[in-house]
Amino acid sequence: MSIRQFSTLDEVIMRLDSTLLGLKKRTSTRKKREFPAKSCANSNLSLHEKRHVSGLMRVNHAGEIAAQALYKAQSLTVRDDKLQEIMKESAEEEFDHLYWCEKRLDELGEDISRLTPFWYLGSFCIGFFAGSFGDKWNLGFIAETEHQVVKHLESHIEKLPSSDNRSRAILERMRDDELHHAEQAEICGANELPTGVKYLMRFASKIMTKTSYYI
């Protein structure tokens, strides 16, 4: 009986699959903060509205997958122990966001992005590269990422149907957390990133948001 030989790509895909399964298991078993939409009544969304909200929440879920990859990669390169602890706490809050988005998608009867492994892999590589330049630039990347996420969440809040208070409660809580993460990074001494780097980050974000809305 022959033993199958796995290529490097096979190994990468299997490792990603294992990591993502671990993320899902962790979000289902860890102690979570209260679901922001717990006290919000369900609204009667039209089919069009439901599809639109599902697309927005799928984008936000993909963003939280990317956040897990970024924090994981950057924690591997951080040098200061106190900073590593701060990043760990932020990553834990991002796990709540991941769970909240997935729970809302379940309520809407929709799935997460099928491109999730690619979002994780790409973000991990970006995070590791950013972290390799030292803690100040590492913090700068976190601060800029979180500020961009805040703007992105605010735009989604505006795009929600006026009656969808459940999604709104989730996104508003996420926005507040992300702003706190950005402010923490700045207090810890984040360097401001060059304009060109900020532009590239926005461009990469647009690719992910445009794609994960539908896929």
Secondary structure, 3 states (H helix, E strand, C coil): CCCCCCCHHHHHHHHHHHHHHHHHHHHHHCCCCCCCCCCCCCCCCCHHHHHHHHHHHHHHHHHHHHHHHHHHHHHHHCCCHHHHHHHHHHHHHHHHHHHHHHHHHHHCCCCCCCCHHHHHHHHHHHHHHHHCCCHHHHHHHHHHHHHHHHHHHHHHHHHCCCCCHHHHHHHHHHHHHHHHHHHHHHHCCCCCCCHHHHHHHHHHHHHHHHHHCCC
